[in-house]
Amino acid sequence: MNSDLLEHLHFLADSNSLPSHEYLFELADRCSTLLESEKTAYRPESVSGPGGLLDFTVESEPVLPLVIIPDLHARAFFLKHIIDFKLPADFVLSADGKRLTVFEALSENLIRVVSVGDLLHSELRGRERWLKALEDFKGGIPAGSSMTEEMKEGLSLLSGVMELKNAFPSHFHVLKGNHENIMNDRSEGNFPFKKFADEGEMVYLFMQEQYGDDVLMVISSFERNLPLAAAFPSCMISHAEPLESYTRKQIINGMRDSDLIHGLTWTPNDTACEYSCNAMLKEFTRNPDALYFGGHRPVFGTCTFRQGGKYIQIHNPDREFITLIYKDRNFDPDTDIIDVSRQG
């Protein structure tokens, strides 16, 4: 029952313990299997399985209101606030005219939700904790108290996201970000991650010690099967600003294309081709008012406009903003980016 799932999601967000090996393995394995078989009208097949594109411009898919979630970075509390957020009455209502939370609207198949990825690593919010964990790491302790606290948050968030994907497979979606690399690998557009410490390697060795290779493998499979971009009638989404203009065929067949994955997940500011977003919006949406949304690089305030206003960055790591895309009017940055932690 959905009420049981909601209660479980709240439990995960409030948990002060690591998930069990059995639970995490079963959950990640189920979600990875779901993604591997996600062969639907909105996720066209590549030459080797489900493709890299979520395409909700196809006629068989109804146009629904859309919620875009920015980089989550181990913020399980943010995910809890999202699912509990009561959506505006002019965005979506139940059949009986009741205002709905995000979770309720998902349960009634009335909205779509897309996360831009980056589920693990608390980054600046956890800087002091990372530095303490690094000292343990250098001393040969990969799972000390500081690293365990970091991973309690990260795995609670990861578990919540996978639970939502399993429960609402055609309405809740996650795109691959540059932090979706639990193996700390250097292949297929991935790079080992280091910022304040040696975060990528520290997470990998923590998981290996605490959970073993079987859990690492199923989480890695989940990450490798995440789509790379999503297209809707009025917008496109990827984790990062597209480095170049990519075609529909390239993205569909790009699940193991190192250059394309790198170009949709790692792009620094001021390095993308000037008109990459405009060119892609013309091909994918054919809507002159369509916009391209992504996270990856932090912003101050609600958002930053790039590429002549066609690309909108929405990742403010200090706030809990979600972006609402109405089905019957154009995006308005003054009203449609909302902090879910400040409701009521």
C-alpha positions as CSV (number, residue, x, y, z in Angstrom):
1,M,0.0,0.0,0.0
2,N,1.2,3.5,-0.7
3,S,0.6,4.6,2.9
4,D,3.1,1.9,3.9
5,L,5.6,3.2,1.3
6,L,5.2,6.8,2.5
7,E,5.8,5.7,6.1
8,H,8.9,3.7,5.0
9,L,10.3,6.8,3.1
10,H,9.9,8.9,6.2
11,F,11.7,6.2,8.2
12,L,14.6,6.2,5.7
13,A,14.9,10.0,5.8
14,D,14.9,10.0,9.6
15,S,17.1,6.9,10.1
16,N,20.2,7.1,12.1
17,S,21.5,3.7,11.0
18,L,22.9,2.1,7.9
19,P,20.5,0.0,5.8
20,S,21.1,-3.7,6.1
21,H,23.0,-5.7,3.5
22,E,20.0,-7.8,2.7
23,Y,17.7,-4.7,2.2
24,L,20.1,-2.7,0.2
25,F,21.1,-5.6,-2.1
26,E,17.4,-6.6,-2.8
27,L,16.4,-2.9,-3.4
28,A,19.2,-2.1,-5.7
29,D,18.9,-5.4,-7.6
30,R,15.2,-4.8,-8.1
31,C,15.7,-1.2,-9.3
32,S,18.6,-2.2,-11.6
33,T,16.5,-5.0,-13.1
34,L,13.7,-2.5,-13.7
35,L,16.0,-0.1,-15.5
36,E,17.5,-2.9,-17.6
37,S,14.0,-3.8,-18.9
38,E,12.7,-0.3,-19.2
39,K,11.7,-0.7,-22.9
40,T,8.7,1.6,-23.3
41,A,7.4,4.1,-25.8
42,Y,9.1,6.9,-23.8
43,R,12.4,5.1,-23.5
44,P,13.3,3.9,-27.0
45,E,15.7,1.0,-27.2
46,S,19.3,1.3,-28.2
47,V,21.3,-1.3,-30.1
48,S,22.0,-3.0,-26.8
49,G,18.9,-2.4,-24.6
50,P,17.1,0.6,-23.1
51,G,18.4,3.8,-24.5
52,G,19.8,6.9,-22.9
53,L,16.7,9.1,-23.7
54,L,13.4,9.5,-21.9
55,D,11.2,10.9,-24.6
56,F,7.9,12.2,-23.3
57,T,7.2,14.1,-26.6
58,V,5.8,10.9,-28.1
59,E,2.1,11.0,-28.8
60,S,1.3,7.9,-26.7
61,E,2.4,9.7,-23.5
62,P,0.0,12.2,-22.0
63,V,1.3,15.7,-21.2
64,L,1.5,15.9,-17.4
65,P,2.8,18.5,-15.0
66,L,6.5,18.0,-14.3
67,V,8.6,18.4,-11.1
68,I,12.4,18.7,-11.6
69,I,14.6,17.8,-8.6
70,P,18.1,19.3,-8.6
71,D,21.3,17.6,-7.3
72,L,20.4,15.8,-4.0
73,H,23.8,15.0,-2.6
74,A,22.9,12.8,0.4
75,R,20.1,15.1,1.5
76,A,17.6,12.5,2.6
77,F,15.7,15.3,4.4
78,F,15.3,17.1,1.1
79,L,13.7,14.1,-0.5
80,K,11.3,13.8,2.5
81,H,10.3,17.5,2.1
82,I,9.7,16.9,-1.6
83,I,7.4,14.0,-1.3
84,D,5.5,15.8,1.5
85,F,5.2,19.1,-0.4
86,K,1.7,20.2,-1.2
87,L,1.6,21.2,-4.8
88,P,-0.2,24.4,-5.9
89,A,-3.8,24.1,-6.8
90,D,-3.2,25.4,-10.3
91,F,-0.5,22.8,-10.9
92,V,-2.4,19.6,-10.2
93,L,-5.6,18.6,-8.3
94,S,-7.1,15.2,-7.5
95,A,-10.3,14.0,-9.2
96,D,-12.3,15.4,-6.3
97,G,-10.5,18.8,-6.4
98,K,-8.2,18.2,-3.5
99,R,-4.7,19.7,-3.4
100,L,-2.1,16.9,-3.5
101,T,1.4,16.3,-2.2
102,V,4.0,15.2,-4.6
103,F,3.7,11.7,-3.2
104,E,-0.1,11.7,-3.6
105,A,0.2,13.0,-7.1
106,L,2.7,10.3,-8.0
107,S,0.3,7.7,-6.5
108,E,-2.5,8.9,-8.7
109,N,-0.2,9.1,-11.9
110,L,-1.0,12.8,-12.2
111,I,2.6,14.1,-12.5
112,R,6.0,13.2,-13.6
113,V,9.1,13.7,-11.5
114,V,12.7,13.9,-12.8
115,S,15.8,14.0,-10.6
116,V,19.0,15.3,-12.3
117,G,21.1,12.8,-10.3
118,D,24.1,13.2,-8.0
119,L,22.7,11.2,-5.2
120,L,25.8,10.6,-3.0
121,H,28.4,12.8,-1.5
122,S,27.3,15.6,0.8
123,E,30.0,18.0,-0.6
124,L,30.4,21.4,1.0
125,R,27.6,20.7,3.5
126,G,29.7,17.9,4.9
127,R,33.1,19.4,4.4
128,E,34.3,19.1,8.1
129,R,33.0,15.5,8.3
130,W,34.8,14.6,5.0
131,L,38.1,16.0,6.4
132,K,37.7,14.0,9.6
133,A,36.9,10.9,7.6
134,L,39.9,11.5,5.4
135,E,42.2,11.4,8.5
136,D,40.7,8.0,9.4
137,F,41.1,6.9,5.7
138,K,44.8,7.8,5.7
139,G,45.2,5.8,8.9
140,G,43.7,2.7,7.2
141,I,40.2,3.1,8.7
142,P,37.7,3.3,5.7
143,A,34.6,3.0,7.9
144,G,35.2,5.2,10.9
145,S,32.5,7.2,12.7
146,S,32.7,10.3,10.4
147,M,32.5,8.2,7.2
148,T,29.7,6.1,8.7
149,E,27.7,9.3,9.4
150,E,28.2,10.4,5.8
151,M,27.1,7.1,4.4
152,K,24.0,6.9,6.7
153,E,22.8,10.0,4.9
154,G,23.9,9.0,1.5
155,L,22.5,5.5,1.6
156,S,19.2,6.7,3.1
157,L,18.8,9.1,0.2
158,L,19.8,6.5,-2.4
159,S,17.4,4.0,-0.9
160,G,14.5,6.5,-0.9
161,V,15.2,7.3,-4.6
162,M,15.3,3.7,-5.6
163,E,12.1,3.0,-3.6
164,L,10.3,5.7,-5.5
165,K,11.6,4.5,-8.9
166,N,10.4,1.0,-8.1
167,A,7.0,2.1,-6.9
168,F,6.3,4.6,-9.7
169,P,8.4,3.4,-12.6
170,S,6.8,5.4,-15.4
171,H,6.3,8.6,-13.4
172,F,9.5,8.9,-11.2
173,H,12.8,9.1,-13.1
174,V,16.5,9.6,-12.2
175,L,19.1,10.8,-14.7
176,K,22.8,9.9,-14.4
177,G,25.0,12.6,-12.8
178,N,28.7,12.6,-12.6
179,H,28.5,11.3,-9.0
180,E,26.7,8.2,-10.1
181,N,30.0,6.2,-10.0
182,I,30.2,4.1,-6.9
183,M,33.1,2.1,-8.2
184,N,35.1,5.4,-8.5
185,D,35.8,4.2,-12.0
186,R,37.5,5.9,-15.0
187,S,35.6,4.6,-18.0
188,E,32.4,5.3,-20.0
189,G,32.6,9.0,-19.2
190,N,33.2,8.5,-15.5
191,F,36.1,9.9,-13.5
192,P,37.3,9.3,-10.0
193,F,35.9,12.0,-7.7
194,K,37.9,14.2,-5.4
195,K,37.0,17.6,-3.9
196,F,37.6,18.1,-0.2
197,A,38.9,14.6,0.4
198,D,39.2,11.5,-1.7
199,E,35.4,11.1,-1.7
200,G,35.1,8.6,-4.6
201,E,37.6,6.2,-3.3
202,M,36.5,6.6,0.3
203,V,32.9,5.7,-0.6
204,Y,34.1,2.7,-2.7
205,L,36.2,1.2,0.1
206,F,33.5,1.9,2.7
207,M,31.0,0.0,0.7
208,Q,33.4,-2.8,0.0
209,E,34.2,-3.2,3.7
210,Q,30.6,-2.8,5.0
211,Y,28.6,-4.4,2.3
212,G,30.9,-6.4,0.0
213,D,31.2,-6.6,-3.8
214,D,27.7,-7.9,-4.4
215,V,26.1,-4.7,-3.2
216,L,28.7,-2.6,-5.0
217,M,27.9,-4.4,-8.2
218,V,24.1,-4.0,-8.1
219,I,24.4,-0.3,-7.2
220,S,26.9,0.1,-10.0
221,S,24.4,-1.6,-12.4
222,F,21.7,0.8,-11.2
223,E,23.9,3.7,-12.0
224,R,25.0,2.4,-15.4
225,N,21.4,1.9,-16.5
226,L,20.2,5.4,-15.7
227,P,19.1,7.4,-18.7
228,L,21.1,10.4,-19.7
229,A,18.5,13.0,-20.8
230,A,14.8,13.6,-20.8
231,A,12.7,15.4,-23.4
232,F,9.2,16.9,-22.8
233,P,7.0,19.1,-25.0
234,S,8.2,22.3,-23.2
235,C,11.7,21.4,-21.9
236,M,14.7,19.1,-21.9
237,I,16.7,18.0,-18.9
238,S,20.2,16.5,-18.3
239,H,22.5,16.5,-15.3
240,A,24.8,19.1,-16.8
241,E,24.7,21.7,-19.5
242,P,25.2,19.8,-22.8
243,L,28.8,20.3,-23.9
244,E,27.8,19.9,-27.6
245,S,24.5,19.6,-29.5
246,Y,23.6,15.9,-29.4
247,T,21.0,14.2,-31.7
248,R,18.2,11.9,-30.6
249,K,20.0,9.0,-32.2
250,Q,23.2,9.8,-30.3
251,I,21.5,10.0,-26.9
252,I,19.4,6.9,-27.4
253,N,22.6,4.9,-28.4
254,G,24.9,6.7,-25.9
255,M,24.6,4.6,-22.8
256,R,28.2,3.5,-23.1
257,D,29.5,6.5,-25.2
258,S,32.3,8.1,-23.0
259,D,32.3,11.4,-24.9
260,L,28.5,11.8,-24.7
261,I,28.2,10.8,-21.1
262,H,31.0,13.1,-20.2
263,G,29.3,15.9,-22.2
264,L,26.0,15.5,-20.4
265,T,27.3,15.0,-16.8
266,W,30.6,16.9,-16.3
267,T,30.4,20.2,-18.2
268,P,32.1,23.1,-16.4
269,N,30.6,26.6,-16.7
270,D,31.6,28.5,-19.9
271,T,32.8,25.5,-21.8
272,A,29.7,24.3,-23.6
273,C,29.1,25.2,-27.3
274,E,27.2,28.5,-27.3
275,Y,24.0,27.1,-28.9
276,S,24.0,23.5,-27.9
277,C,20.8,23.8,-25.9
278,N,19.0,25.8,-28.6
279,A,19.9,23.3,-31.3
280,M,18.7,20.3,-29.2
281,L,15.5,22.0,-28.1
282,K,14.7,22.6,-31.8
283,E,15.2,18.9,-32.7
284,F,13.6,17.4,-29.6
285,T,10.6,19.7,-28.8
286,R,10.0,21.9,-31.9
287,N,8.7,24.4,-29.4
288,P,10.1,27.9,-29.7
289,D,9.5,28.6,-25.9
290,A,11.1,25.4,-24.7
291,L,13.9,25.6,-22.1
292,Y,16.7,23.3,-21.1
293,F,17.2,22.5,-17.3
294,G,20.2,21.0,-15.5
295,G,22.1,21.1,-12.2
296,H,25.7,20.1,-11.6
297,R,27.2,23.5,-11.0
298,P,26.1,25.4,-7.9
299,V,24.1,28.6,-8.2
300,F,23.1,31.4,-5.9
301,G,19.4,32.2,-5.5
302,T,16.9,30.3,-7.5
303,C,18.7,29.7,-10.8
304,T,21.2,31.0,-13.3
305,F,20.4,31.6,-17.0
306,R,23.0,30.6,-19.6
307,Q,23.0,30.3,-23.4
308,G,20.9,33.4,-23.9
309,G,18.4,32.2,-21.4
310,K,17.8,28.8,-23.0
311,Y,19.7,26.9,-20.3
312,I,18.6,27.2,-16.7
313,Q,20.8,25.9,-13.8
314,I,18.8,25.0,-10.8
315,H,21.3,23.5,-8.2
316,N,21.5,25.7,-5.1
317,P,23.1,23.4,-2.5
318,D,22.0,25.6,0.4
319,R,18.3,25.6,-0.4
320,E,15.7,22.9,-1.1
321,F,14.4,24.2,-4.5
322,I,12.3,22.2,-6.9
323,T,11.2,23.4,-10.3
324,L,7.6,23.1,-11.5
325,I,6.8,22.8,-15.2
326,Y,3.1,23.5,-15.8
327,K,1.5,21.7,-18.7
328,D,-0.6,24.7,-19.8
329,R,1.7,27.7,-19.5
330,N,5.3,28.8,-19.9
331,F,7.9,28.5,-17.1
332,D,8.1,31.6,-14.8
333,P,11.3,31.6,-12.6
334,D,9.7,34.0,-10.1
335,T,6.9,31.6,-9.2
336,D,7.8,28.1,-10.4
337,I,11.0,27.5,-8.4
338,I,9.9,26.7,-4.9
339,D,11.7,25.9,-1.6
340,V,9.9,22.8,-0.3
341,S,11.5,23.3,3.2
342,R,9.5,26.5,3.7
343,Q,5.9,25.4,3.1
344,G,3.2,26.3,5.6
